Amino acid sequence: MRVCMFCTVCSFLISRAVQDQQLANFFYWYVTVEREDKVHGTMYTKVLTDFLKRLEAVRWDQAYVMMGHCS
């Protein structure tokens, strides 16, 4: 099975962005603007969707820990 290099890079960038608020902000706006691209806009829409799902999951995990449900 061949792994898409672009998918690997996107996964790496998303994993980094969800750990840092400033990077998440820059990443969000970069991808949002790139969605306007006529050729690659669909790809960036998928990247943004994946990023927002991961960001939401991380925030829920953090909230759960902060409420004292995990040690």
PDB file of N, CA, C, O and CB in Angstrom:
ATOM      1  N   MET A   1       0.842  -1.182   0.000  1.00  0.00           N
ATOM      2  CA  MET A   1       0.000   0.000   0.000  1.00  0.00           C
ATOM      3  C   MET A   1       0.885   1.243   0.000  1.00  0.00           C
ATOM      4  O   MET A   1       1.769   1.379   0.845  1.00  0.00           O
ATOM      5  CB  MET A   1      -0.956   0.000   1.219  1.00  0.00           C
ATOM      6  N   ARG A   2       0.653   2.123  -0.920  1.00  0.00           N
ATOM      7  CA  ARG A   2       1.447   3.337  -1.049  1.00  0.00           C
ATOM      8  C   ARG A   2       0.784   4.456  -0.259  1.00  0.00           C
ATOM      9  O   ARG A   2      -0.415   4.692  -0.401  1.00  0.00           O
ATOM     10  CB  ARG A   2       1.613   3.736  -2.534  1.00  0.00           C
ATOM     11  N   VAL A   3       1.557   5.143   0.571  1.00  0.00           N
ATOM     12  CA  VAL A   3       1.035   6.239   1.385  1.00  0.00           C
ATOM     13  C   VAL A   3       1.294   7.548   0.656  1.00  0.00           C
ATOM     14  O   VAL A   3       2.400   7.784   0.171  1.00  0.00           O
ATOM     15  CB  VAL A   3       1.685   6.253   2.806  1.00  0.00           C
ATOM     16  N   CYS A   4       0.301   8.378   0.578  1.00  0.00           N
ATOM     17  CA  CYS A   4       0.414   9.682  -0.074  1.00  0.00           C
ATOM     18  C   CYS A   4       1.316  10.586   0.762  1.00  0.00           C
ATOM     19  O   CYS A   4       1.050  10.817   1.942  1.00  0.00           O
ATOM     20  CB  CYS A   4      -0.988  10.332  -0.270  1.00  0.00           C
ATOM     21  N   MET A   5       2.388  11.100   0.147  1.00  0.00           N
ATOM     22  CA  MET A   5       3.319  11.978   0.858  1.00  0.00           C
ATOM     23  C   MET A   5       2.610  13.239   1.347  1.00  0.00           C
ATOM     24  O   MET A   5       2.881  13.726   2.444  1.00  0.00           O
ATOM     25  CB  MET A   5       4.503  12.353  -0.050  1.00  0.00           C
ATOM     26  N   PHE A   6       1.696  13.766   0.521  1.00  0.00           N
ATOM     27  CA  PHE A   6       0.969  14.959   0.925  1.00  0.00           C
ATOM     28  C   PHE A   6       0.118  14.681   2.165  1.00  0.00           C
ATOM     29  O   PHE A   6       0.049  15.509   3.073  1.00  0.00           O
ATOM     30  CB  PHE A   6       0.088  15.460  -0.225  1.00  0.00           C
ATOM     31  N   CYS A   7      -0.527  13.517   2.200  1.00  0.00           N
ATOM     32  CA  CYS A   7      -1.347  13.154   3.365  1.00  0.00           C
ATOM     33  C   CYS A   7      -0.483  13.061   4.616  1.00  0.00           C
ATOM     34  O   CYS A   7      -0.905  13.474   5.696  1.00  0.00           O
ATOM     35  CB  CYS A   7      -2.078  11.813   3.124  1.00  0.00           C
ATOM     36  N   THR A   8       0.708  12.529   4.476  1.00  0.00           N
ATOM     37  CA  THR A   8       1.629  12.410   5.604  1.00  0.00           C
ATOM     38  C   THR A   8       2.029  13.784   6.111  1.00  0.00           C
ATOM     39  O   THR A   8       2.064  14.020   7.319  1.00  0.00           O
ATOM     40  CB  THR A   8       2.874  11.609   5.204  1.00  0.00           C
ATOM     41  N   VAL A   9       2.327  14.681   5.197  1.00  0.00           N
ATOM     42  CA  VAL A   9       2.704  16.049   5.581  1.00  0.00           C
ATOM     43  C   VAL A   9       1.522  16.748   6.249  1.00  0.00           C
ATOM     44  O   VAL A   9       1.696  17.416   7.268  1.00  0.00           O
ATOM     45  CB  VAL A   9       3.180  16.860   4.341  1.00  0.00           C
ATOM     46  N   CYS A  10       0.335  16.600   5.690  1.00  0.00           N
ATOM     47  CA  CYS A  10      -0.855  17.225   6.291  1.00  0.00           C
ATOM     48  C   CYS A  10      -1.102  16.682   7.698  1.00  0.00           C
ATOM     49  O   CYS A  10      -1.392  17.450   8.616  1.00  0.00           O
ATOM     50  CB  CYS A  10      -2.100  16.985   5.406  1.00  0.00           C
ATOM     51  N   SER A  11      -0.992  15.393   7.868  1.00  0.00           N
ATOM     52  CA  SER A  11      -1.183  14.796   9.199  1.00  0.00           C
ATOM     53  C   SER A  11      -0.174  15.348  10.195  1.00  0.00           C
ATOM     54  O   SER A  11      -0.517  15.645  11.339  1.00  0.00           O
ATOM     55  CB  SER A  11      -1.063  13.264   9.127  1.00  0.00           C
ATOM     56  N   PHE A  12       1.070  15.482   9.754  1.00  0.00           N
ATOM     57  CA  PHE A  12       2.103  16.043  10.620  1.00  0.00           C
ATOM     58  C   PHE A  12       1.767  17.483  10.996  1.00  0.00           C
ATOM     59  O   PHE A  12       1.830  17.843  12.172  1.00  0.00           O
ATOM     60  CB  PHE A  12       3.473  15.980   9.933  1.00  0.00           C
ATOM     61  N   LEU A  13       1.414  18.304  10.019  1.00  0.00           N
ATOM     62  CA  LEU A  13       1.099  19.709  10.293  1.00  0.00           C
ATOM     63  C   LEU A  13      -0.120  19.847  11.203  1.00  0.00           C
ATOM     64  O   LEU A  13      -0.137  20.684  12.106  1.00  0.00           O
ATOM     65  CB  LEU A  13       0.855  20.460   8.983  1.00  0.00           C
ATOM     66  N   ILE A  14      -1.123  19.033  10.964  1.00  0.00           N
ATOM     67  CA  ILE A  14      -2.317  19.073  11.808  1.00  0.00           C
ATOM     68  C   ILE A  14      -1.976  18.661  13.231  1.00  0.00           C
ATOM     69  O   ILE A  14      -2.432  19.294  14.183  1.00  0.00           O
ATOM     70  CB  ILE A  14      -3.416  18.161  11.240  1.00  0.00           C
ATOM     71  N   SER A  15      -1.183  17.611  13.390  1.00  0.00           N
ATOM     72  CA  SER A  15      -0.829  17.152  14.743  1.00  0.00           C
ATOM     73  C   SER A  15      -0.060  18.228  15.501  1.00  0.00           C
ATOM     74  O   SER A  15      -0.232  18.374  16.711  1.00  0.00           O
ATOM     75  CB  SER A  15       0.006  15.859  14.675  1.00  0.00           C
ATOM     76  N   ARG A  16       0.779  18.976  14.810  1.00  0.00           N
ATOM     77  CA  ARG A  16       1.505  20.076  15.453  1.00  0.00           C
ATOM     78  C   ARG A  16       0.582  21.249  15.769  1.00  0.00           C
ATOM     79  O   ARG A  16       0.660  21.835  16.849  1.00  0.00           O
ATOM     80  CB  ARG A  16       2.654  20.547  14.559  1.00  0.00           C
ATOM     81  N   ALA A  17      -0.288  21.587  14.828  1.00  0.00           N
ATOM     82  CA  ALA A  17      -1.155  22.754  14.992  1.00  0.00           C
ATOM     83  C   ALA A  17      -2.142  22.582  16.146  1.00  0.00           C
ATOM     84  O   ALA A  17      -2.454  23.555  16.831  1.00  0.00           O
ATOM     85  CB  ALA A  17      -1.915  23.022  13.704  1.00  0.00           C
ATOM     86  N   VAL A  18      -2.632  21.382  16.372  1.00  0.00           N
ATOM     87  CA  VAL A  18      -3.610  21.200  17.452  1.00  0.00           C
ATOM     88  C   VAL A  18      -2.963  21.292  18.837  1.00  0.00           C
ATOM     89  O   VAL A  18      -3.665  21.353  19.846  1.00  0.00           O
ATOM     90  CB  VAL A  18      -4.311  19.850  17.300  1.00  0.00           C
ATOM     91  N   GLN A  19      -1.630  21.302  18.886  1.00  0.00           N
ATOM     92  CA  GLN A  19      -0.925  21.390  20.164  1.00  0.00           C
ATOM     93  C   GLN A  19      -0.506  22.816  20.524  1.00  0.00           C
ATOM     94  O   GLN A  19      -0.033  23.058  21.634  1.00  0.00           O
ATOM     95  CB  GLN A  19       0.294  20.505  20.131  1.00  0.00           C
ATOM     96  N   ASP A  20      -0.674  23.754  19.604  1.00  0.00           N
ATOM     97  CA  ASP A  20      -0.177  25.109  19.823  1.00  0.00           C
ATOM     98  C   ASP A  20      -1.195  26.110  19.274  1.00  0.00           C
ATOM     99  O   ASP A  20      -1.510  26.091  18.085  1.00  0.00           O
ATOM    100  CB  ASP A  20       1.217  25.308  19.150  1.00  0.00           C
ATOM    101  N   GLN A  21      -1.708  26.982  20.144  1.00  0.00           N
ATOM    102  CA  GLN A  21      -2.759  27.908  19.731  1.00  0.00           C
ATOM    103  C   GLN A  21      -2.322  28.848  18.618  1.00  0.00           C
ATOM    104  O   GLN A  21      -3.076  29.079  17.673  1.00  0.00           O
ATOM    105  CB  GLN A  21      -3.218  28.713  20.910  1.00  0.00           C
ATOM    106  N   GLN A  22      -1.122  29.388  18.717  1.00  0.00           N
ATOM    107  CA  GLN A  22      -0.665  30.327  17.693  1.00  0.00           C
ATOM    108  C   GLN A  22      -0.497  29.632  16.349  1.00  0.00           C
ATOM    109  O   GLN A  22      -0.911  30.156  15.315  1.00  0.00           O
ATOM    110  CB  GLN A  22       0.656  30.978  18.116  1.00  0.00           C
ATOM    111  N   LEU A  23       0.103  28.464  16.368  1.00  0.00           N
ATOM    112  CA  LEU A  23       0.270  27.704  15.136  1.00  0.00           C
ATOM    113  C   LEU A  23      -1.095  27.300  14.569  1.00  0.00           C
ATOM    114  O   LEU A  23      -1.299  27.339  13.356  1.00  0.00           O
ATOM    115  CB  LEU A  23       1.142  26.456  15.386  1.00  0.00           C
ATOM    116  N   ALA A  24      -2.027  26.915  15.442  1.00  0.00           N
ATOM    117  CA  ALA A  24      -3.378  26.556  15.001  1.00  0.00           C
ATOM    118  C   ALA A  24      -4.045  27.736  14.302  1.00  0.00           C
ATOM    119  O   ALA A  24      -4.713  27.563  13.283  1.00  0.00           O
ATOM    120  CB  ALA A  24      -4.234  26.093  16.197  1.00  0.00           C
ATOM    121  N   ASN A  25      -3.863  28.924  14.845  1.00  0.00           N
ATOM    122  CA  ASN A  25      -4.443  30.119  14.243  1.00  0.00           C
ATOM    123  C   ASN A  25      -3.859  30.371  12.855  1.00  0.00           C
ATOM    124  O   ASN A  25      -4.610  30.605  11.908  1.00  0.00           O
ATOM    125  CB  ASN A  25      -4.212  31.336  15.143  1.00  0.00           C
ATOM    126  N   PHE A  26      -2.544  30.328  12.719  1.00  0.00           N
ATOM    127  CA  PHE A  26      -1.910  30.534  11.423  1.00  0.00           C
ATOM    128  C   PHE A  26      -2.328  29.451  10.428  1.00  0.00           C
ATOM    129  O   PHE A  26      -2.635  29.744   9.272  1.00  0.00           O
ATOM    130  CB  PHE A  26      -0.385  30.553  11.574  1.00  0.00           C
ATOM    131  N   PHE A  27      -2.335  28.209  10.883  1.00  0.00           N
ATOM    132  CA  PHE A  27      -2.697  27.087  10.015  1.00  0.00           C
ATOM    133  C   PHE A  27      -4.135  27.234   9.529  1.00  0.00           C
ATOM    134  O   PHE A  27      -4.421  27.048   8.346  1.00  0.00           O
ATOM    135  CB  PHE A  27      -2.516  25.745  10.756  1.00  0.00           C
ATOM    136  N   TYR A  28      -5.040  27.569  10.451  1.00  0.00           N
ATOM    137  CA  TYR A  28      -6.457  27.746  10.100  1.00  0.00           C
ATOM    138  C   TYR A  28      -6.616  28.785   8.997  1.00  0.00           C
ATOM    139  O   TYR A  28      -7.278  28.531   7.991  1.00  0.00           O
ATOM    140  CB  TYR A  28      -7.275  28.162  11.339  1.00  0.00           C
ATOM    141  N   TRP A  29      -6.009  29.956   9.184  1.00  0.00           N
ATOM    142  CA  TRP A  29      -6.184  31.024   8.205  1.00  0.00           C
ATOM    143  C   TRP A  29      -5.494  30.707   6.881  1.00  0.00           C
ATOM    144  O   TRP A  29      -6.018  31.046   5.821  1.00  0.00           O
ATOM    145  CB  TRP A  29      -5.653  32.331   8.763  1.00  0.00           C
ATOM    146  N   TYR A  30      -4.348  30.075   6.924  1.00  0.00           N
ATOM    147  CA  TYR A  30      -3.657  29.687   5.690  1.00  0.00           C
ATOM    148  C   TYR A  30      -4.529  28.736   4.868  1.00  0.00           C
ATOM    149  O   TYR A  30      -4.739  28.939   3.672  1.00  0.00           O
ATOM    150  CB  TYR A  30      -2.294  29.024   6.014  1.00  0.00           C
ATOM    151  N   VAL A  31      -5.026  27.706   5.528  1.00  0.00           N
ATOM    152  CA  VAL A  31      -5.843  26.712   4.817  1.00  0.00           C
ATOM    153  C   VAL A  31      -7.163  27.328   4.360  1.00  0.00           C
ATOM    154  O   VAL A  31      -7.645  27.022   3.269  1.00  0.00           O
ATOM    155  CB  VAL A  31      -6.113  25.485   5.718  1.00  0.00           C
ATOM    156  N   THR A  32      -7.739  28.177   5.172  1.00  0.00           N
ATOM    157  CA  THR A  32      -8.992  28.840   4.808  1.00  0.00           C
ATOM    158  C   THR A  32      -8.824  29.679   3.537  1.00  0.00           C
ATOM    159  O   THR A  32      -9.666  29.631   2.640  1.00  0.00           O
ATOM    160  CB  THR A  32      -9.481  29.725   5.965  1.00  0.00           C
ATOM    161  N   VAL A  33      -7.745  30.436   3.469  1.00  0.00           N
ATOM    162  CA  VAL A  33      -7.488  31.252   2.277  1.00  0.00           C
ATOM    163  C   VAL A  33      -7.218  30.369   1.064  1.00  0.00           C
ATOM    164  O   VAL A  33      -7.694  30.659  -0.033  1.00  0.00           O
ATOM    165  CB  VAL A  33      -6.300  32.199   2.517  1.00  0.00           C
ATOM    166  N   GLU A  34      -6.460  29.301   1.255  1.00  0.00           N
ATOM    167  CA  GLU A  34      -6.114  28.414   0.136  1.00  0.00           C
ATOM    168  C   GLU A  34      -7.326  27.673  -0.423  1.00  0.00           C
ATOM    169  O   GLU A  34      -7.277  27.172  -1.546  1.00  0.00           O
ATOM    170  CB  GLU A  34      -5.069  27.410   0.579  1.00  0.00           C
ATOM    171  N   ARG A  35      -8.401  27.598   0.337  1.00  0.00           N
ATOM    172  CA  ARG A  35      -9.624  26.954  -0.163  1.00  0.00           C
ATOM    173  C   ARG A  35     -10.193  27.697  -1.371  1.00  0.00           C
ATOM    174  O   ARG A  35     -10.975  27.129  -2.133  1.00  0.00           O
ATOM    175  CB  ARG A  35     -10.681  26.882   0.948  1.00  0.00           C
ATOM    176  N   GLU A  36      -9.810  28.951  -1.551  1.00  0.00           N
ATOM    177  CA  GLU A  36     -10.274  29.757  -2.677  1.00  0.00           C
ATOM    178  C   GLU A  36      -9.607  29.347  -3.991  1.00  0.00           C
ATOM    179  O   GLU A  36     -10.089  29.705  -5.066  1.00  0.00           O
ATOM    180  CB  GLU A  36     -10.011  31.228  -2.404  1.00  0.00           C
ATOM    181  N   ASP A  37      -8.514  28.606  -3.912  1.00  0.00           N
ATOM    182  CA  ASP A  37      -7.775  28.199  -5.099  1.00  0.00           C
ATOM    183  C   ASP A  37      -8.652  27.350  -6.003  1.00  0.00           C
ATOM    184  O   ASP A  37      -9.285  26.394  -5.556  1.00  0.00           O
ATOM    185  CB  ASP A  37      -6.507  27.431  -4.711  1.00  0.00           C
ATOM    186  N   LYS A  38      -8.682  27.711  -7.284  1.00  0.00           N
ATOM    187  CA  LYS A  38      -9.552  27.009  -8.242  1.00  0.00           C
ATOM    188  C   LYS A  38      -9.105  25.565  -8.500  1.00  0.00           C
ATOM    189  O   LYS A  38      -9.935  24.697  -8.772  1.00  0.00           O
ATOM    190  CB  LYS A  38      -9.586  27.772  -9.561  1.00  0.00           C
ATOM    191  N   VAL A  39      -7.808  25.314  -8.416  1.00  0.00           N
ATOM    192  CA  VAL A  39      -7.286  23.978  -8.715  1.00  0.00           C
ATOM    193  C   VAL A  39      -7.255  23.084  -7.477  1.00  0.00           C
ATOM    194  O   VAL A  39      -7.676  21.929  -7.537  1.00  0.00           O
ATOM    195  CB  VAL A  39      -5.887  24.085  -9.308  1.00  0.00           C
ATOM    196  N   HIS A  40      -6.761  23.609  -6.359  1.00  0.00           N
ATOM    197  CA  HIS A  40      -6.542  22.789  -5.165  1.00  0.00           C
ATOM    198  C   HIS A  40      -7.514  23.077  -4.012  1.00  0.00           C
ATOM    199  O   HIS A  40      -7.345  22.550  -2.913  1.00  0.00           O
ATOM    200  CB  HIS A  40      -5.142  22.991  -4.682  1.00  0.00           C
ATOM    201  N   GLY A  41      -8.514  23.899  -4.261  1.00  0.00           N
ATOM    202  CA  GLY A  41      -9.450  24.290  -3.205  1.00  0.00           C
ATOM    203  C   GLY A  41     -10.140  23.126  -2.511  1.00  0.00           C
ATOM    204  O   GLY A  41     -10.333  23.154  -1.296  1.00  0.00           O
ATOM    205  N   THR A  42     -10.507  22.117  -3.263  1.00  0.00           N
ATOM    206  CA  THR A  42     -11.179  20.943  -2.687  1.00  0.00           C
ATOM    207  C   THR A  42     -10.267  20.219  -1.708  1.00  0.00           C
ATOM    208  O   THR A  42     -10.706  19.763  -0.652  1.00  0.00           O
ATOM    209  CB  THR A  42     -11.628  19.979  -3.797  1.00  0.00           C
ATOM    210  N   MET A  43      -9.002  20.118  -2.069  1.00  0.00           N
ATOM    211  CA  MET A  43      -8.037  19.458  -1.197  1.00  0.00           C
ATOM    212  C   MET A  43      -7.896  20.236   0.117  1.00  0.00           C
ATOM    213  O   MET A  43      -7.876  19.641   1.195  1.00  0.00           O
ATOM    214  CB  MET A  43      -6.664  19.331  -1.903  1.00  0.00           C
ATOM    215  N   TYR A  44      -7.800  21.561   0.022  1.00  0.00           N
ATOM    216  CA  TYR A  44      -7.660  22.368   1.226  1.00  0.00           C
ATOM    217  C   TYR A  44      -8.923  22.339   2.085  1.00  0.00           C
ATOM    218  O   TYR A  44      -8.850  22.462   3.307  1.00  0.00           O
ATOM    219  CB  TYR A  44      -7.322  23.799   0.855  1.00  0.00           C
ATOM    220  N   THR A  45     -10.062  22.178   1.452  1.00  0.00           N
ATOM    221  CA  THR A  45     -11.306  22.030   2.217  1.00  0.00           C
ATOM    222  C   THR A  45     -11.253  20.755   3.055  1.00  0.00           C
ATOM    223  O   THR A  45     -11.674  20.755   4.212  1.00  0.00           O
ATOM    224  CB  THR A  45     -12.536  22.004   1.269  1.00  0.00           C
ATOM    225  N   LYS A  46     -10.739  19.673   2.479  1.00  0.00           N
ATOM    226  CA  LYS A  46     -10.590  18.423   3.231  1.00  0.00           C
ATOM    227  C   LYS A  46      -9.584  18.588   4.366  1.00  0.00           C
ATOM    228  O   LYS A  46      -9.810  18.099   5.473  1.00  0.00           O
ATOM    229  CB  LYS A  46     -10.150  17.281   2.297  1.00  0.00           C
ATOM    230  N   VAL A  47      -8.479  19.273   4.095  1.00  0.00           N
ATOM    231  CA  VAL A  47      -7.468  19.509   5.131  1.00  0.00           C
ATOM    232  C   VAL A  47      -8.086  20.308   6.278  1.00  0.00           C
ATOM    233  O   VAL A  47      -7.862  19.987   7.445  1.00  0.00           O
ATOM    234  CB  VAL A  47      -6.235  20.258   4.545  1.00  0.00           C
ATOM    235  N   LEU A  48      -8.858  21.340   5.957  1.00  0.00           N
ATOM    236  CA  LEU A  48      -9.493  22.157   6.998  1.00  0.00           C
ATOM    237  C   LEU A  48     -10.485  21.328   7.810  1.00  0.00           C
ATOM    238  O   LEU A  48     -10.540  21.445   9.034  1.00  0.00           O
ATOM    239  CB  LEU A  48     -10.207  23.370   6.370  1.00  0.00           C
ATOM    240  N   THR A  49     -11.263  20.499   7.135  1.00  0.00           N
ATOM    241  CA  THR A  49     -12.223  19.637   7.835  1.00  0.00           C
ATOM    242  C   THR A  49     -11.502  18.688   8.792  1.00  0.00           C
ATOM    243  O   THR A  49     -11.915  18.526   9.941  1.00  0.00           O
ATOM    244  CB  THR A  49     -13.064  18.831   6.822  1.00  0.00           C
ATOM    245  N   ASP A  50     -10.432  18.066   8.319  1.00  0.00           N
ATOM    246  CA  ASP A  50      -9.652  17.157   9.170  1.00  0.00           C
ATOM    247  C   ASP A  50      -9.057  17.900  10.362  1.00  0.00           C
ATOM    248  O   ASP A  50      -9.087  17.401  11.487  1.00  0.00           O
ATOM    249  CB  ASP A  50      -8.531  16.486   8.356  1.00  0.00           C
ATOM    250  N   PHE A  51      -8.521  19.084  10.115  1.00  0.00           N
ATOM    251  CA  PHE A  51      -7.932  19.899  11.178  1.00  0.00           C
ATOM    252  C   PHE A  51      -8.971  20.250  12.237  1.00  0.00           C
ATOM    253  O   PHE A  51      -8.709  20.096  13.430  1.00  0.00           O
ATOM    254  CB  PHE A  51      -7.321  21.178  10.596  1.00  0.00           C
ATOM    255  N   LEU A  52     -10.133  20.716  11.824  1.00  0.00           N
ATOM    256  CA  LEU A  52     -11.166  21.115  12.782  1.00  0.00           C
ATOM    257  C   LEU A  52     -11.675  19.927  13.601  1.00  0.00           C
ATOM    258  O   LEU A  52     -11.978  20.075  14.785  1.00  0.00           O
ATOM    259  CB  LEU A  52     -12.332  21.775  12.050  1.00  0.00           C
ATOM    260  N   LYS A  53     -11.769  18.755  12.981  1.00  0.00           N
ATOM    261  CA  LYS A  53     -12.176  17.556  13.726  1.00  0.00           C
ATOM    262  C   LYS A  53     -11.133  17.198  14.783  1.00  0.00           C
ATOM    263  O   LYS A  53     -11.479  16.901  15.926  1.00  0.00           O
ATOM    264  CB  LYS A  53     -12.387  16.365  12.764  1.00  0.00           C
ATOM    265  N   ARG A  54      -9.868  17.228  14.401  1.00  0.00           N
ATOM    266  CA  ARG A  54      -8.789  16.920  15.348  1.00  0.00           C
ATOM    267  C   ARG A  54      -8.726  17.953  16.461  1.00  0.00           C
ATOM    268  O   ARG A  54      -8.519  17.609  17.624  1.00  0.00           O
ATOM    269  CB  ARG A  54      -7.440  16.851  14.624  1.00  0.00           C
ATOM    270  N   LEU A  55      -8.905  19.217  16.104  1.00  0.00           N
ATOM    271  CA  LEU A  55      -8.872  20.289  17.099  1.00  0.00           C
ATOM    272  C   LEU A  55     -10.002  20.127  18.110  1.00  0.00           C
ATOM    273  O   LEU A  55      -9.797  20.295  19.312  1.00  0.00           O
ATOM    274  CB  LEU A  55      -8.968  21.659  16.415  1.00  0.00           C
ATOM    275  N   GLU A  56     -11.180  19.804  17.623  1.00  0.00           N
ATOM    276  CA  GLU A  56     -12.321  19.590  18.512  1.00  0.00           C
ATOM    277  C   GLU A  56     -12.071  18.405  19.440  1.00  0.00           C
ATOM    278  O   GLU A  56     -12.378  18.483  20.630  1.00  0.00           O
ATOM    279  CB  GLU A  56     -13.602  19.362  17.696  1.00  0.00           C
ATOM    280  N   ALA A  57     -11.528  17.326  18.927  1.00  0.00           N
ATOM    281  CA  ALA A  57     -11.239  16.137  19.737  1.00  0.00           C
ATOM    282  C   ALA A  57     -10.215  16.461  20.823  1.00  0.00           C
ATOM    283  O   ALA A  57     -10.372  16.039  21.969  1.00  0.00           O
ATOM    284  CB  ALA A  57     -10.723  14.985  18.845  1.00  0.00           C
ATOM    285  N   VAL A  58      -9.177  17.201  20.474  1.00  0.00           N
ATOM    286  CA  VAL A  58      -8.148  17.563  21.454  1.00  0.00           C
ATOM    287  C   VAL A  58      -8.738  18.442  22.535  1.00  0.00           C
ATOM    288  O   VAL A  58      -8.448  18.255  23.717  1.00  0.00           O
ATOM    289  CB  VAL A  58      -6.971  18.279  20.774  1.00  0.00           C
ATOM    290  N   ARG A  59      -9.553  19.387  22.149  1.00  0.00           N
ATOM    291  CA  ARG A  59     -10.159  20.283  23.150  1.00  0.00           C
ATOM    292  C   ARG A  59     -11.085  19.536  24.096  1.00  0.00           C
ATOM    293  O   ARG A  59     -11.112  19.830  25.291  1.00  0.00           O
ATOM    294  CB  ARG A  59     -10.933  21.403  22.459  1.00  0.00           C
ATOM    295  N   TRP A  60     -11.847  18.570  23.581  1.00  0.00           N
ATOM    296  CA  TRP A  60     -12.714  17.776  24.453  1.00  0.00           C
ATOM    297  C   TRP A  60     -11.882  16.935  25.409  1.00  0.00           C
ATOM    298  O   TRP A  60     -12.227  16.804  26.584  1.00  0.00           O
ATOM    299  CB  TRP A  60     -13.640  16.875  23.622  1.00  0.00           C
ATOM    300  N   ASP A  61     -10.789  16.362  24.913  1.00  0.00           N
ATOM    301  CA  ASP A  61      -9.904  15.577  25.776  1.00  0.00           C
ATOM    302  C   ASP A  61      -9.324  16.453  26.884  1.00  0.00           C
ATOM    303  O   ASP A  61      -9.265  16.029  28.038  1.00  0.00           O
ATOM    304  CB  ASP A  61      -8.768  14.937  24.952  1.00  0.00           C
ATOM    305  N   GLN A  62      -8.899  17.660  26.546  1.00  0.00           N
ATOM    306  CA  GLN A  62      -8.316  18.573  27.533  1.00  0.00           C
ATOM    307  C   GLN A  62      -9.364  18.988  28.560  1.00  0.00           C
ATOM    308  O   GLN A  62      -9.070  19.050  29.754  1.00  0.00           O
ATOM    309  CB  GLN A  62      -7.727  19.818  26.839  1.00  0.00           C
ATOM    310  N   ALA A  63     -10.579  19.272  28.108  1.00  0.00           N
ATOM    311  CA  ALA A  63     -11.650  19.667  29.021  1.00  0.00           C
ATOM    312  C   ALA A  63     -11.978  18.528  29.977  1.00  0.00           C
ATOM    313  O   ALA A  63     -12.229  18.757  31.160  1.00  0.00           O
ATOM    314  CB  ALA A  63     -12.907  20.086  28.236  1.00  0.00           C
ATOM    315  N   TYR A  64     -11.977  17.306  29.465  1.00  0.00           N
ATOM    316  CA  TYR A  64     -12.279  16.133  30.281  1.00  0.00           C
ATOM    317  C   TYR A  64     -11.237  15.979  31.388  1.00  0.00           C
ATOM    318  O   TYR A  64     -11.583  15.695  32.535  1.00  0.00           O
ATOM    319  CB  TYR A  64     -12.329  14.859  29.406  1.00  0.00           C
ATOM    320  N   VAL A  65      -9.979  16.163  31.048  1.00  0.00           N
ATOM    321  CA  VAL A  65      -8.890  16.059  32.037  1.00  0.00           C
ATOM    322  C   VAL A  65      -9.004  17.193  33.051  1.00  0.00           C
ATOM    323  O   VAL A  65      -8.822  16.972  34.248  1.00  0.00           O
ATOM    324  CB  VAL A  65      -7.495  16.096  31.337  1.00  0.00           C
ATOM    325  N   MET A  66      -9.300  18.395  32.586  1.00  0.00           N
ATOM    326  CA  MET A  66      -9.386  19.545  33.491  1.00  0.00           C
ATOM    327  C   MET A  66     -10.548  19.405  34.480  1.00  0.00           C
ATOM    328  O   MET A  66     -10.496  19.959  35.578  1.00  0.00           O
ATOM    329  CB  MET A  66      -9.543  20.837  32.684  1.00  0.00           C
ATOM    330  N   MET A  67     -11.588  18.672  34.097  1.00  0.00           N
ATOM    331  CA  MET A  67     -12.715  18.475  35.006  1.00  0.00           C
ATOM    332  C   MET A  67     -12.407  17.408  36.053  1.00  0.00           C
ATOM    333  O   MET A  67     -13.238  17.133  36.918  1.00  0.00           O
ATOM    334  CB  MET A  67     -13.966  18.089  34.219  1.00  0.00           C
ATOM    335  N   GLY A  68     -11.231  16.812  35.982  1.00  0.00           N
ATOM    336  CA  GLY A  68     -10.816  15.846  36.991  1.00  0.00           C
ATOM    337  C   GLY A  68     -11.239  14.429  36.722  1.00  0.00           C
ATOM    338  O   GLY A  68     -11.230  13.602  37.634  1.00  0.00           O
ATOM    339  N   HIS A  69     -11.610  14.123  35.501  1.00  0.00           N
ATOM    340  CA  HIS A  69     -12.044  12.766  35.172  1.00  0.00           C
ATOM    341  C   HIS A  69     -10.880  11.828  34.878  1.00  0.00           C
ATOM    342  O   HIS A  69     -11.040  10.607  34.900  1.00  0.00           O
ATOM    343  CB  HIS A  69     -12.972  12.799  33.986  1.00  0.00           C
ATOM    344  N   CYS A  70      -9.714  12.397  34.604  1.00  0.00           N
ATOM    345  CA  CYS A  70      -8.537  11.585  34.328  1.00  0.00           C
ATOM    346  C   CYS A  70      -7.392  12.124  35.171  1.00  0.00           C
ATOM    347  O   CYS A  70      -7.365  13.300  35.532  1.00  0.00           O
ATOM    348  CB  CYS A  70      -8.175  11.594  32.804  1.00  0.00           C
ATOM    349  N   SER A  71      -6.464  11.258  35.472  1.00  0.00           N
ATOM    350  CA  SER A  71      -5.311  11.730  36.231  1.00  0.00           C
ATOM    351  C   SER A  71      -4.117  11.933  35.341  1.00  0.00           C
ATOM    352  O   SER A  71      -3.053  12.329  35.817  1.00  0.00           O
ATOM    353  CB  SER A  71      -4.967  10.761  37.336  1.00  0.00           C
TER     354      SER A  71
END
